[in-house]
Amino acid sequence: MTVTRWAAAVAGTVVTVLLAGGCATVGAPGFASPSAPTPSAASPTAACPVQAGVELPEDCAPYDPDAAMALNDAYRQRMPSSNASPAATAVLVDEVRARLEDARADGSWSEESVRAVLEKAGLSDIQTRTGAGDVLFGAVPPGGGCVFGALEEQAVTVEAGGYILDGGCLPAQ
């Protein structure tokens, strides 16, 4: 029976506290009254390009479209090369270029043949992509960095550089 009395006393106390708390009103004596909301500046509802000599409406958030586009393309930029042996990579670039020139002159080139040339030169993490009759490639030389380029009907390009900020050696389409 003592447990029942104790539970009833606790329940009564909880109910009393909850009901008494509901009696307080804002502005009642002894209670702080919150200040009235103040009107704030208009929130921007649109993004507007900044133009010389043009004042933007108050509800515009200004932006520089050229800077925004440059940031949008930043993922395609190459980092500085991390190559530990640039002289050895230069030799690889010349070797790959010569082999791809031979394949182009023969007219017997494909994505698989470009991959085979890169593997034979000792490159790893090879990425290739075919387009309008060309083969784009990117691969990692033993010293790090990237060897990348294209085999096209008219020309062969092979270069060395750093990784693309987006990752890898071959740019995204």
Buried (B, 14 or more C-beta within 10 A) or exposed (E): EEEEEEEEEEEEEEEEEEEEEEEEEEEEEEEEEEEEEEEEEEEBEEEBEEEEEEEBEEEBEEEEEEEEEEEEEEEEEBEEBEBEBBEBBEEBBEBBBEBBBEBBEEEEBEBEBBBBBBEEBEBEEBBBBEEEEBBBBBBBBBBBBBBBBBBBEEEBEBEBBBBBEEEBBBBEE
